[in-house]
Amino acid sequence: MQMNIRENWDRLSPATRHWLTDNPGCVVLPRTMAEIIHQETGITPDSDQHSQVSLSPEDLSFIRAKAEGGPARPK
């Protein structure tokens, strides 16, 4: 299942949102962050053999927009 950060942004804790916006260039989430997001949203994202989750181009764009302080561009 895709992560879809935009649709679940309000379900993420402030600490998780802060980590994401502090690391806007992170293309692959470490397994610790993937597990935290799973716990906060209930979503079990597709992961690789190391339990890392690749972010979609849409998620990356959304996170970068949030990190820059501007509104996220709709797709």
Secondary structure as the mmCIF struct_conf table of DSSP 4:
data_model
#
loop_
_struct_conf.conf_type_id
_struct_conf.id
_struct_conf.beg_label_comp_id
_struct_conf.beg_label_asym_id
_struct_conf.beg_label_seq_id
_struct_conf.end_label_comp_id
_struct_conf.end_label_asym_id
_struct_conf.end_label_seq_id
HELX_RH_AL_P HELX_RH_AL_P1 ILE A 5 ASN A 8
HELX_RH_3T_P HELX_RH_3T_P1 TRP A 9 ARG A 11
BEND BEND1 LEU A 12 LEU A 12
HELX_RH_AL_P HELX_RH_AL_P2 PRO A 14 ASP A 22
TURN_TY1_P TURN_TY1_P1 PRO A 24 GLY A 25
BEND BEND2 VAL A 27 VAL A 27
STRN STRN1 VAL A 28 LEU A 29
HELX_RH_AL_P HELX_RH_AL_P3 ARG A 31 THR A 41
TURN_TY1_P TURN_TY1_P2 GLN A 49 HIS A 50
BEND BEND3 SER A 51 SER A 51
STRN STRN2 VAL A 53 SER A 54
HELX_LH_PP_P HELX_LH_PP_P1 LEU A 55 SER A 56
HELX_RH_AL_P HELX_RH_AL_P4 PRO A 57 ALA A 67
TURN_TY1_P TURN_TY1_P3 GLU A 68 GLY A 69
BEND BEND4 GLY A 70 GLY A 70
HELX_LH_PP_P HELX_LH_PP_P2 PRO A 71 PRO A 74
#
